[in-house]
Amino acid sequence: MPIAWFPGHMAAARKKAAETMGRIDVVVELLDARLPGASANPLIERLRRDKQRPCLKILNKADLADPDATAAWLRHYGSEKLVRAVALSCKRPGDVAKVPRLAAALAPHRDSALKPVRMMVMGVPNVGKSTLINALLKRKAARTGDEPAVTREQSRFQLDERNDLIDTPGLMAPVIKNAADGMMLAASHLIGPESYHADEVAPFLAGILLARYPAQLRTRYGLDPQGMDGDDLIAAIAATRGYLGKGGKPDVEKAARALLQDYRSGLLGRVTLETPSSRLNA
């Protein structure tokens, strides 16, 4: 079922982003390395193509993602015109330090004190834009938080004499038509809990993990996942962890929350929910 959410500030952010696009040199688009396709807003791609702006795609949280899948995504994006892709963690200063140089390479006609590179940082809510801005500036200039849509207005910063930054509010598509995309976004905490049914998200995540990372489930929970479906896995986690509700019944809600948290925090190991090929075959 499509997920629809379109708060008023999001509509204003879309309009402002379209206006600003004509006055910048490079789009710096943040994606979640665990779900690069699902965490991309098609609007950003349309806006930058309309204005013929190059794009540096940052696969953030690469330290939590499957390195083989990340390599496939980098090859995929590397084949696109006016696009460069890099995998990093916005929480690592050494990774973030690469960003201005990579962006400047996409705008060689700028990159001087007289013509600084104007970078517009974009992405869906909670993907790490403000964390990137703060790491680049080496100070807390942009608000961060664990809930989506913390940034509500555009902000402009001077990184140095050769680089300017524009931080933008998270832009989510008004309707997420692909149900699997909505589930992946919810599992990864890129949309708020008011926009989805938690009892559907955890079994969906469990199904992907069973298909792609059974060994990591076995290691984390001490169980044999062979032959299980998503609901079976959650029930098994409840049993092995001793999560019991009224009457001694397995507390599957608590087990579902534990699975989601283990995935989000990286305790399951390095996991990617989709690849370029799985996306094409969806």
KAPE-V319058 format. One record per backbone hydrogen bond with DSSP energy under -0.5 kcal/mol. CO is the residue of the C=O (numbers start at 1). NH is the residue of the N-H. E is the energy in kcal/mol with one decimal. If there is no record, write none. Layout:
# KAPE-V319058
CO&NH&E + CO&NH&E
This chain:
# KAPE-V319058
2&4&-0.5 + 3&176&-3.4 + 7&10&-1.1 + 7&11&-1.2 + 8&12&-1.7 + 9&13&-2.0 + 10&14&-2.1 + 11&15&-1.8 + 12&16&-2.4 + 13&17&-2.4 + 14&18&-1.8 + 15&19&-1.7 + 16&20&-2.4 + 17&21&-1.9 + 18&22&-0.5 + 19&22&-0.6 + 20&23&-2.6 + 21&24&-1.1 + 25&54&-0.7 + 26&28&-0.6 + 26&120&-2.6 + 27&29&-0.8 + 27&56&-2.9 + 28&30&-0.6 + 28&122&-2.7 + 29&58&-2.9 + 31&33&-0.6 + 31&60&-2.7 + 32&35&-2.0 + 34&273&-2.7 + 34&274&-0.8 + 35&39&-2.3 + 37&40&-1.2 + 39&124&-0.6 + 40&42&-0.6 + 41&44&-1.2 + 41&45&-1.1 + 42&46&-2.3 + 43&47&-2.8 + 44&48&-2.3 + 45&49&-2.0 + 46&50&-2.5 + 47&51&-1.6 + 48&53&-3.0 + 49&52&-0.7 + 54&27&-2.5 + 55&57&-0.7 + 55&84&-2.3 + 56&29&-1.8 + 56&58&-0.6 + 57&59&-0.6 + 57&86&-2.3 + 58&31&-3.0 + 58&60&-1.3 + 59&88&-2.0 + 60&33&-3.2 + 61&64&-2.0 + 61&65&-0.5 + 62&65&-0.7 + 64&271&-2.2 + 66&70&-2.4 + 67&71&-2.2 + 68&72&-1.6 + 69&73&-2.1 + 70&74&-2.4 + 71&75&-2.0 + 72&76&-2.1 + 73&77&-2.7 + 74&78&-2.2 + 75&79&-0.8 + 76&79&-0.8 + 77&80&-1.8 + 80&83&-1.1 + 82&55&-2.6 + 84&57&-2.9 + 86&59&-3.0 + 88&62&-2.0 + 89&92&-2.0 + 91&93&-0.6 + 92&95&-0.7 + 92&96&-2.2 + 93&97&-2.0 + 95&98&-1.5 + 96&99&-1.7 + 98&102&-2.1 + 99&103&-2.7 + 100&104&-2.6 + 101&105&-1.6 + 102&106&-0.5 + 103&106&-1.3 + 104&107&-1.5 + 107&110&-2.2 + 115&112&-1.2 + 117&119&-0.8 + 117&164&-3.1 + 118&25&-2.5 + 118&26&-1.9 + 119&121&-0.6 + 119&166&-2.1 + 120&28&-2.7 + 120&122&-0.5 + 121&168&-1.1 + 122&30&-2.9 + 123&171&-2.3 + 124&127&-1.2 + 128&132&-2.2 + 129&133&-2.5 + 130&134&-2.6 + 131&135&-2.0 + 132&136&-2.5 + 133&137&-2.5 + 134&138&-1.4 + 134&139&-1.4 + 139&141&-1.6 + 151&170&-0.6 + 155&167&-2.9 + 157&159&-0.7 + 157&165&-3.4 + 160&163&-1.0 + 162&117&-2.9 + 163&159&-1.7 + 163&160&-1.7 + 164&119&-2.9 + 165&157&-3.0 + 166&121&-2.8 + 167&155&-2.3 + 170&172&-0.6 + 174&5&-2.1 + 175&177&-1.0 + 176&3&-1.7 + 177&179&-0.8 + 178&182&-1.9 + 179&183&-2.1 + 180&184&-2.4 + 181&185&-2.7 + 182&186&-2.2 + 183&187&-2.8 + 184&188&-1.7 + 185&190&-3.0 + 185&191&-0.7 + 186&189&-1.5 + 192&195&-2.0 + 193&196&-1.0 + 196&198&-0.7 + 197&200&-2.0 + 197&201&-1.4 + 198&202&-1.7 + 200&204&-1.4 + 201&205&-2.7 + 202&206&-2.9 + 203&207&-2.1 + 204&208&-1.7 + 205&209&-2.5 + 206&210&-2.5 + 207&211&-1.7 + 208&212&-2.2 + 209&213&-2.6 + 213&217&-1.5 + 214&218&-2.3 + 215&219&-2.1 + 216&220&-2.3 + 217&221&-2.6 + 218&222&-1.6 + 223&225&-0.7 + 225&228&-2.2 + 229&233&-2.3 + 230&234&-1.9 + 231&235&-2.2 + 232&236&-2.4 + 233&237&-2.5 + 234&238&-2.1 + 235&239&-2.0 + 236&240&-2.8 + 237&241&-2.3 + 238&242&-0.7 + 238&243&-2.5 + 239&242&-0.5 + 242&244&-1.0 + 243&251&-2.6 + 245&248&-1.7 + 246&249&-1.4 + 249&245&-4.0 + 250&252&-1.5 + 251&255&-1.8 + 252&256&-2.4 + 253&257&-2.1 + 254&258&-2.1 + 255&259&-2.3 + 256&260&-2.3 + 257&261&-2.5 + 258&262&-2.5 + 259&263&-2.2 + 260&264&-2.7 + 261&265&-2.3 + 262&266&-0.7 + 262&267&-1.4 + 262&268&-1.2 + 263&266&-0.8 + 266&269&-1.6 + 269&271&-0.7 + 275&279&-2.1 + 276&280&-1.8 + 277&281&-1.7 + 279&282&-0.7
